[in-house]
Every structure is written in structure tokens, then in C-alpha cells.
Amino acid sequence: MATEELHPPGVLILLAGAFLPITDFFITNVALPSIDASLHASTAALQLVIAGYGVAYAALLVLGGRLGDRFGRHRLFLGALAGFVLASLACGLAPDVEALIAARIVQGATAALLIPQVLATFHHTLEGERKARALALYGATSGIAAVVGQLVGGLLVSADIAGTSWRPIFLVNVPIGLAVLLFSARLVPATRSPHPVGIDLPGTVLFAATLVALLVPLTEGHSLGRPWWSRLLFAVAVLLGTVTYWVEKRAELRGETPLLPPSLLRLPSMSRGLLMVLAFSIGFGAFMFVFALTMQDGLHTDALHSGLAILPMAVLFLAGSVLAPRLITRFGRGAMSAGAVVQLAGLAWLVALFVTQWPYVGLWGLAGPLALVGAGQSMLFAGLFRSVLADVPAHLGGIGSGVLITLQQSGLALGVATLGTLYVSLAPHSVPDAFADVEYVQMGIVALLAVGVAALPRFTRATVGAPVVEV
């Protein structure tokens, strides 16, 4: 049973706090040319502006969940948000690219401490359909933030406010963050785990090192020509991952609560759901990256119009996410499979447009297929988030939330690094064919998810209050 009450305004404030760091992952993409022109950055340095944020974000998410469980989720949310605002100010005022990279790393670290508190607070203070609705809205926030990031980034860069070029994309976080701080202090209840545990230092260091060894070569390797050290880091990541699992398993056998409890990861709802979240995020991350490049480099639209093109997807994603909890409660996993089929239809329609009408593809022509993609994604994403956290004990809510978002974040990076690299290698020969080839892979992922949801919990009205893993 929930012990604290979180009212709808509090839910919205927490979602607003989560919106800023998620948006910041995507908003920088459209500003890279302006940053290059302003700070004379190398290609590798520009990659670090993105990678520094993403690696710090992914590596510290699970630790953020653990710290919130121990020291209080509301307290950590407020402190991390204040740190994020200050780091955003430092990004906006950065005199050179080195300072910008350093501030971005701090931004990513504070985002990692902030985000898990949102899901953990939902998990601890809400029940039944209210919890399902909040999780679905978080899913909507994640999807909308990706689109809004590119749209607002293009708008702010194009506006060139007082000759500041790219800097407002970071400075805009300051007034918004301060407003969220003010309202969250009044509207969000203070919660913490009833069974706080100590910080698993060996597990934390090993897990962070594993993610760094994996994500650094994925994000930096291509721009540097895949040097030998990037290939070596992949082998190191496998070794570190194995050692991490062994250390965490031994810690749990001793009666401790490790950073990543193997027993938690063995919950069917979590293990199956996490695998599907990873696959979904790979496809989503690749789509956002490839679509932006196709619009800007292929059709030669500016960043603003590229963001406007994807607006129908954002609108339907939001609308679908609002309806998803009720539909999933009524129709169960069938609603998720239907969402996957709708997304598949939208992707097929989009590919057909690019292949048959290139280069005479207009914004209005893209609206229909992108609307289908957004509507289908919302249903699938809402169900996946709900599944992963279905059977996580309340006192491990922060850990479960951190693992979930880490897999989501890692999937976004993997999608850009793998399918994005495939697109970049094929685009010089034919942009529409390169887009089609990447989307064929994503369509395969979505088709597998449409079938794979049968392995997830039954989301019926009888189980919404006390989810089980019956399959």
C-alpha cells in the first residue's frame, strides 16, 4: 500500500523535472554545426559533447536510484535538479569546447541522480490505475522530449537570440528548472525506502566502468575511424560485465543488497520487459537520428523544419500515452500487440514514401505515417514500462527504476551507434535506400515485439492492483 499521497499536480511537476534532462540528450544534436562554428571544435570533441552527457547519464542511473532509496527521493530530486540547473548555466556560458564537455558531463551525472527519483516516487506513492497512468505519462514524456528537443533546439538556434547562437538551448533550462524546484518543494511528498541499504561501492565502480567501456567506443569510435583501443574496450566491457555479475551475485549470497541484485533481474516481468525495452530503444534511438539526417542532409531542410516534420508523431504519442493505461487494463497484452502493428504500418508507409517519391517528399505527406508511428509507439512503450516495474518490491523501487532507465538510455546509444552507423555508410550512395535499409531493421524489431509481448504479465483489471507474472 502507498504510504504517501501524490496528487496530480505533483505528478506533473515530477514529469516536468524529468522532461529537462531527457530533452537535453536530444536538443544538442541540431546545434552541433553552430557549436563547431562558434568554438572551432574537432569532430571528436563534438562527439564528446554528446557522449560525455550520455555516458555519465547511463553509468550513474542505478546509483541514483540507490541514493534516493537511502537518503530520500524528494531530497535527492531537489538537489540533483539544482545541480542540473547550474550545469546548464555552465554549458550556456562555456568559453571553449573543453569547458562545454566538462559541464555536459556534470549535466549527465546530475540527470542520472534526478531521473530515478521520478519513477521511484510513482512506484512508492501511487497504486493501481493511478500508477499505470503515471508510468504511461512518463513514457509519453520520454518520447515527446526527444521530439521537442530537436524542435526547440532548431527554433532557438535559428532565432540566434542577441547573437548567442547555440547557447540558449542550455540557458533555457535555468528558468524552467528554477520553477520546477519551487513547485516541487510544495507539491511532491518526501519518501524513502523503509529498508535503506548501504552503497555498494565495488558494484557501483564495476558497473560504471562496464558501461563506459561499452558506450565510449560506440559513440566515439566511428568518428575516429575505429582505432585499436575502441576494439579493445569492447573486450574489456565483456570482461568487466562478467566480473560485475560475479561480484553482485556473491554480495547477494552474503545477505547484502548489491547495486544490481541478480534476484531482482531474475523476476520474469523485469528480465523479459528489460530485454524488450532495450530492443524498442535501439529502434527508437536509430529512428530519431536517421530521420533527422534524412531530412537535413537528404532533403536539405533546416533544423527547425526537420523538427516540425516530426510533430505529428509527438502529438499522437502524447494522445496515445494518455489512453494507453485504460486500453491496456481492458485489453491486456493485445493492446500492446495492436500498437506494435500500428507502428509497423506507419514505418512501412514512411519507407514507401521516401523510396517512391524522393526527393519530392513534403511535410504534409509525412504527417500520416508519422502519426501512426507515434500512436503505435505510445501503446507499446507504456506497456513495457509498466511490465518492468510490475513486480519490483516497493523498497527496491529506486533500483528497479534506475535499471530500467539505464537500459533505455543504453538502447538509444546503441541504436545511434549501430543502425546510425549503417545509415551513414549507405547514405552517400542513396539517401532514401539508406533510410529504408535502417527502417527494415527497425520494422523487424517491432514485429518481434508484437509477438514477444505474449511473454509479459497479463494487464487486466483483476491484476492492476497487484500485478503478477502469469503468462
C-alpha positions in Angstrom: 0.0 0.0 0.0 1.1 3.5 -0.7 2.1 5.4 2.4 2.3 8.9 1.0 -0.1 10.8 -1.3 1.0 12.2 -4.6 -1.7 14.4 -6.2 -2.0 15.0 -10.0 -0.1 18.4 -9.8 2.8 16.6 -8.1 2.8 14.0 -10.9 3.0 16.8 -13.5 5.9 18.6 -11.6 7.9 15.4 -11.4 7.3 14.8 -15.1 8.5 18.4 -15.8 11.6 17.7 -13.9 12.2 14.5 -15.9 11.5 16.3 -19.1 14.5 18.6 -18.9 17.3 16.0 -18.8 15.6 13.8 -21.4 15.2 16.8 -23.7 18.9 17.8 -23.2 20.0 14.4 -24.6 18.4 15.3 -28.0 18.5 19.1 -28.1 22.2 19.3 -28.7 22.1 17.3 -31.9 20.7 20.1 -34.0 23.2 22.7 -32.5 26.4 20.8 -33.3 27.1 22.8 -36.5 26.7 26.1 -34.6 28.9 24.9 -31.7 31.5 23.9 -34.3 31.4 27.3 -35.9 31.5 29.2 -32.6 34.1 27.1 -30.6 36.1 25.7 -33.6 35.7 22.1 -32.2 37.0 19.0 -33.8 34.7 16.2 -34.8 35.9 14.1 -31.9 35.2 17.0 -29.5 31.7 17.5 -30.8 31.1 13.8 -30.3 32.2 14.2 -26.7 29.7 17.0 -26.2 27.0 14.3 -26.9 28.9 11.3 -25.5 30.1 12.9 -22.2 26.5 13.6 -21.3 25.2 10.2 -22.4 27.9 8.1 -20.7 27.7 9.9 -17.4 23.9 9.7 -17.5 23.8 5.9 -18.2 26.7 5.0 -15.9 25.2 6.6 -12.7 21.5 6.0 -13.1 21.4 2.9 -11.0 23.4 4.6 -8.3 21.0 7.5 -8.4 18.1 5.1 -7.7 20.1 3.6 -4.7 20.9 7.0 -3.3 17.2 8.1 -3.5 16.1 4.9 -1.7 18.6 5.6 1.1 18.6 9.4 1.6 15.1 10.3 0.4 13.8 10.6 -3.1 12.4 14.2 -2.8 15.6 15.5 -1.2 17.8 13.9 -4.0 15.4 15.1 -6.7 15.7 18.7 -5.5 19.5 18.6 -5.0 20.0 16.9 -8.4 17.7 19.4 -10.2 19.6 22.3 -8.6 22.9 20.8 -9.9 21.4 20.2 -13.3 20.4 23.9 -13.5 23.9 25.1 -12.5 25.5 22.7 -15.0 23.1 24.0 -17.7 24.2 27.6 -16.9 27.8 26.5 -17.2 27.1 24.9 -20.6 25.5 28.1 -21.8 28.4 30.3 -20.7 31.2 27.8 -21.7 34.1 29.8 -23.2 35.6 26.8 -25.1 34.7 23.3 -26.1 36.7 21.8 -23.2 34.6 23.7 -20.7 31.4 22.7 -22.5 32.4 19.0 -22.4 33.1 19.2 -18.7 29.8 20.9 -18.0 28.0 18.3 -20.1 29.5 15.5 -18.1 28.2 17.2 -14.9 24.8 17.7 -16.5 24.7 13.9 -17.3 25.7 13.0 -13.8 23.1 15.2 -12.2 20.4 13.9 -14.6 21.3 10.4 -13.5 20.6 11.3 -9.9 17.4 13.1 -10.8 15.5 10.8 -13.2 15.2 7.6 -11.0 13.5 9.6 -8.2 10.6 10.3 -10.5 9.8 6.6 -11.3 10.6 5.5 -7.7 8.2 8.2 -6.3 5.5 7.0 -8.6 6.2 3.4 -7.6 6.0 4.2 -3.9 3.2 6.7 -3.7 0.7 5.5 -6.3 -1.3 2.4 -6.8 -3.3 0.6 -9.5 -4.6 2.6 -12.4 -3.1 5.8 -11.0 0.4 4.3 -11.0 -0.2 2.8 -14.5 -1.3 6.2 -15.8 1.7 8.0 -14.3 4.1 5.4 -15.8 2.4 5.9 -19.2 2.7 9.6 -18.9 6.4 9.2 -18.1 6.7 7.1 -21.3 5.0 9.9 -23.2 7.3 12.4 -21.6 10.3 10.4 -22.8 9.0 10.2 -26.4 7.8 13.8 -26.5 11.1 15.1 -25.0 13.0 13.5 -27.9 10.9 15.3 -30.5 10.6 18.6 -28.6 14.4 18.6 -28.1 15.0 18.6 -31.8 12.2 21.0 -32.5 13.1 23.6 -29.7 16.8 23.2 -30.5 16.2 24.1 -34.1 14.0 27.0 -33.1 16.4 28.5 -30.6 19.4 28.1 -32.8 17.6 29.6 -35.8 16.4 32.5 -33.7 20.0 33.4 -32.7 18.8 35.4 -29.8 21.0 38.5 -29.3 23.7 36.8 -31.3 24.0 34.0 -28.8 23.7 31.2 -31.4 23.5 27.8 -29.7 23.8 29.0 -26.0 20.0 29.4 -25.3 19.5 25.6 -25.8 21.2 25.2 -22.4 20.3 28.5 -20.8 16.5 27.8 -21.2 16.9 25.1 -18.6 17.6 27.7 -15.9 14.3 29.5 -15.5 12.3 26.3 -16.2 14.4 24.3 -13.7 14.0 27.0 -11.0 10.2 27.0 -11.5 10.1 23.2 -11.1 12.3 23.5 -7.9 9.9 26.0 -6.4 6.7 23.9 -7.1 8.2 20.5 -6.3 9.2 21.7 -2.8 5.4 22.2 -2.2 3.7 19.5 -4.2 5.9 16.4 -4.0 5.9 14.3 -0.9 9.1 13.2 0.8 9.6 9.4 0.5 12.4 7.0 1.1 12.8 3.2 1.3 11.6 1.7 4.6 14.6 -0.6 4.4 17.5 1.6 3.3 20.7 -0.2 2.4 24.3 0.8 2.1 26.1 1.9 -1.1 27.6 -1.0 -3.0 30.9 0.7 -3.8 32.5 -2.3 -5.7 29.3 -2.9 -7.7 28.9 0.8 -8.5 32.5 1.2 -9.8 32.4 -2.0 -11.8 29.0 -1.3 -13.4 30.0 2.3 -14.3 33.3 1.0 -15.8 31.4 -1.6 -17.8 29.1 1.0 -19.3 31.9 3.4 -20.0 33.9 0.7 -21.7 30.9 -0.2 -23.9 29.5 3.2 -24.7 32.7 5.2 -25.3 33.8 3.2 -28.4 30.2 3.1 -29.6 29.9 6.9 -29.5 33.4 7.9 -30.3 34.8 5.0 -32.4 33.2 5.8 -35.7 34.3 9.5 -35.8 37.8 8.4 -35.0 38.0 5.7 -37.6 37.6 2.7 -35.2 41.1 2.8 -33.6 42.5 -0.2 -32.0 41.7 1.0 -28.5 38.0 1.1 -29.3 38.0 -2.6 -30.2 40.0 -3.4 -27.1 37.4 -1.6 -25.0 34.7 -3.9 -26.3 36.6 -6.9 -24.9 37.2 -5.0 -21.7 33.5 -4.3 -21.4 32.7 -8.0 -21.7 35.2 -8.9 -19.0 34.0 -6.2 -16.7 30.4 -7.2 -17.2 31.3 -10.8 -16.2 33.2 -9.6 -13.1 30.3 -7.3 -12.2 27.8 -10.1 -12.3 30.0 -12.4 -10.2 30.7 -9.7 -7.6 27.0 -8.8 -7.3 25.9 -12.4 -7.1 28.5 -13.1 -4.3 27.3 -10.0 -2.4 23.7 -11.1 -2.5 24.6 -14.6 -1.3 26.2 -12.9 1.7 22.9 -11.3 2.6 23.8 -7.9 1.3 21.8 -5.8 -1.2 24.1 -5.2 -4.2 23.7 -2.4 -6.7 22.2 -4.8 -9.2 20.5 -7.6 -7.3 20.6 -10.8 -9.5 17.3 -11.9 -7.8 15.6 -8.7 -9.0 16.9 -9.1 -12.5 15.6 -12.7 -12.5 12.0 -11.6 -12.0 10.2 -12.7 -15.2 8.4 -9.4 -15.6 11.7 -7.5 -15.3 14.0 -9.7 -17.3 11.6 -10.0 -20.2 10.5 -6.4 -20.0 14.0 -5.1 -19.9 15.0 -7.1 -23.0 12.1 -5.6 -24.9 12.7 -2.0 -23.6 16.3 -2.4 -24.9 15.1 -3.6 -28.3 12.5 -0.8 -28.5 15.0 1.9 -27.5 17.5 0.7 -30.1 14.9 1.2 -32.8 13.6 4.5 -31.4 17.1 6.0 -31.0 18.1 5.0 -34.5 14.9 6.4 -36.0 15.2 9.8 -34.4 18.9 10.1 -35.5 18.3 8.7 -39.1 15.1 10.7 -39.7 16.9 14.0 -38.7 19.8 13.3 -41.0 17.5 12.2 -43.9 15.5 15.5 -43.6 18.5 17.8 -43.2 21.2 16.2 -45.3 19.0 14.4 -47.8 16.1 16.8 -48.3 18.1 19.8 -47.2 15.6 21.2 -44.8 16.8 23.2 -41.8 16.8 22.0 -38.2 13.5 23.8 -37.5 11.6 22.2 -40.4 13.1 18.9 -39.5 11.6 19.2 -36.1 8.3 20.4 -37.4 8.1 17.4 -39.7 8.1 15.0 -36.7 5.5 17.0 -34.8 2.5 14.6 -35.8 4.4 11.8 -34.2 4.8 13.7 -31.0 1.1 14.7 -30.8 -0.1 11.1 -31.4 2.5 9.7 -29.0 1.1 12.0 -26.2 -2.5 11.3 -27.0 -1.9 7.5 -27.2 0.0 7.6 -23.9 -2.9 9.2 -22.1 -5.3 6.5 -23.4 -2.8 3.6 -23.0 -3.3 2.7 -19.3 -7.1 2.3 -19.8 -6.7 0.3 -23.0 -4.0 -2.0 -21.6 -6.1 -2.6 -18.5 -9.1 -3.5 -20.6 -7.5 -5.5 -23.5 -4.2 -6.6 -21.8 -1.3 -7.5 -23.9 -3.4 -7.4 -27.1 -3.4 -3.6 -26.9 0.4 -3.7 -26.9 0.5 -6.0 -29.9 -2.0 -3.8 -31.7 0.2 -0.8 -31.0 3.2 -2.6 -32.5 1.2 -3.4 -35.6 0.1 0.2 -36.0 3.7 1.4 -35.6 4.8 -1.2 -38.2 2.2 0.1 -40.7 3.4 3.7 -40.1 7.1 2.7 -40.7 6.2 0.8 -43.9 4.2 3.7 -45.2 7.0 6.1 -44.4 9.6 3.9 -46.2 7.3 3.7 -49.2 7.0 7.5 -49.4 10.8 8.1 -49.3 11.6 5.3 -51.8 8.9 6.2 -54.4 8.6 10.0 -54.1 12.2 11.1 -53.4 13.1 13.9 -53.4 9.6 15.3 -53.6 8.6 14.5 -50.1 6.7 17.2 -48.3 5.8 17.8 -44.6 2.1 17.1 -45.2 2.8 13.8 -46.9 4.9 12.7 -43.9 2.1 13.6 -41.3 0.0 10.4 -41.8 2.7 7.8 -41.4 4.4 9.6 -38.6 1.1 9.9 -36.7 0.7 6.1 -37.0 4.3 5.6 -35.7 3.7 7.8 -32.7 0.3 6.2 -31.8 1.7 2.7 -32.0 4.9 3.5 -30.1 2.9 5.1 -27.2 0.9 1.9 -26.6 3.9 -0.4 -26.8 6.1 1.9 -24.7 3.5 2.4 -21.9 3.0 -1.4 -21.6 6.8 -2.1 -21.5 7.4 0.4 -18.7 4.5 -1.0 -16.7 5.8 -4.5 -17.2 9.3 -3.9 -16.0 8.2 -2.4 -12.7 5.2 -4.7 -12.1 6.7 -7.0 -9.5 9.5 -4.8 -8.1 9.2 -4.6 -4.3 8.5 -1.0 -3.1 11.7 -0.8 -1.1 13.7 -1.6 -4.3 11.7 0.8 -6.5 14.7 3.2 -6.9 17.0 0.3 -8.0 14.4 -1.0 -10.5 13.7 2.4 -11.9 17.5 3.0 -12.3 18.0 -0.3 -14.1 15.0 0.4 -16.4 16.2 3.9 -17.5 19.8 2.7 -17.8 18.7 0.0 -20.3 16.5 2.6 -22.1 19.4 5.1 -22.3 21.9 2.4 -23.4 19.5 1.3 -26.1 19.2 4.8 -27.5 23.0 5.0 -27.7 23.3 1.5 -29.2 20.7 2.4 -31.9 22.6 5.5 -33.0 25.9 3.7 -32.9 24.8 0.6 -34.8 21.9 1.5 -37.1 23.0 5.1 -37.3 26.5 4.0 -38.5 24.8 1.7 -41.1 22.9 4.7 -42.4 26.0 7.0 -42.6 27.9 4.3 -44.5 25.0 3.8 -47.0 23.7 7.4 -47.4 26.5 8.5 -49.9 25.1 6.0 -52.4 21.4 6.7 -51.9 19.8 8.5 -49.0 16.3 7.0 -49.4 17.7 3.5 -49.8 19.9 4.0 -46.7 16.8 5.2 -44.7 14.8 2.2 -46.0 17.5 -0.3 -45.0 17.7 1.0 -41.5 14.0 1.1 -41.1 13.7 -2.5 -42.3 15.8 -3.5 -39.3 13.6 -1.4 -37.0 10.5 -3.0 -38.6 11.9 -6.4 -37.8 12.4 -5.3 -34.1 8.8 -4.1 -33.9 7.5 -7.3 -35.5 9.3 -9.4 -32.9 8.0 -7.1 -30.1 4.4 -7.6 -31.4 4.8 -11.3 -30.8 7.1 -11.1 -27.8 4.6 -9.2 -25.6 2.8 -12.6 -25.0 5.6 -13.3 -22.5 4.8 -10.2 -20.4 2.3 -10.0 -17.4 -1.4 -10.1 -18.1 -2.5 -6.5 -17.7 -6.2 -7.0 -16.7 -8.4 -5.1 -14.3 -8.0 -8.0 -11.9 -4.2 -7.7 -11.8 -3.8 -4.0 -12.0 -3.8 -3.5 -8.2 -1.4 -6.5 -7.6 0.4 -7.3 -10.7 1.5 -10.9 -11.3 3.7 -12.6 -13.9 1.2 -15.1 -15.2 1.9 -15.8 -18.8 
